[in-house]
Amino acid sequence: MGEQTKNLSLTRWMLFNSLGWIIGVIVSILLAELVEFIKLEFLGFGLGLGMGTALMQWLVGRRYMAIGIKWVWFGIAGIGGSFLFVDVCMLMVSMLGYNYNLDGTPAAVAIGLAAAVGSLFTGKLQERMLQRLYPNATIRWSQSTFIGWTTTAILVAVYVGLTIHFHVARTLASGLANIVVIMSGGPIIGYFTGKKVVMLIK
């Protein structure tokens, strides 16, 4: 578990969340081909982002709080499960004879909704762990997790919608903008959840 100390800063927590997000994006890309082969196009996003973020939260958090590896599994289960639900819905639509490709703005909205719902499940599961550690504290971890993931989802959905609406060409500048928006998830989630963590361990 590691020796617990009490000098965690918001900046440090945000840094680890940002690293986790980058890991999650990389894992999502690696999983993309595999899960698409079995007709689960969105599951890779959920597994990758849920695992990457929760893993780095656990790695830094276990030095300040007595949280176990279940923290990571809760992240995978909550976020991954909600993205799997989107895939199952798409498979059911296909089985009913409808040929509907979820891309562009609808895909961004679907991913955003999955992330928001999944963050609630993950947040609730992780909140139970924190509540046992801090029985006299008002945790509300699920709220912080939900706000962080939902803010990221809204930002990405709005950005995708604007690029489609204004027919933004694929240039170096637009490519860099894509990277900035996608990678914003780490520090955003880190900020909202980090404020709660720092408050708890003071």
Buried (B, 14 or more C-beta within 10 A) or exposed (E): EEEBEEEBEBEBBBBBBBBBBBBBBEBBEEBBEEBEEEEBBBBBBBBBBBBBBBBBBBBBBBBBBEBEEBBBBBBBBBBBBBBBBBBEEBEEEEEEEEEEEBEEBBBBBBBBBBBBBBBBBBBBBBBBBBBEBEEEEEBEBBBBBBBBBBBBBBBBBBBBBEBEEEEBEEEEEEEEBBEEBBBBBBBBBBBBBBBBBBEBBE
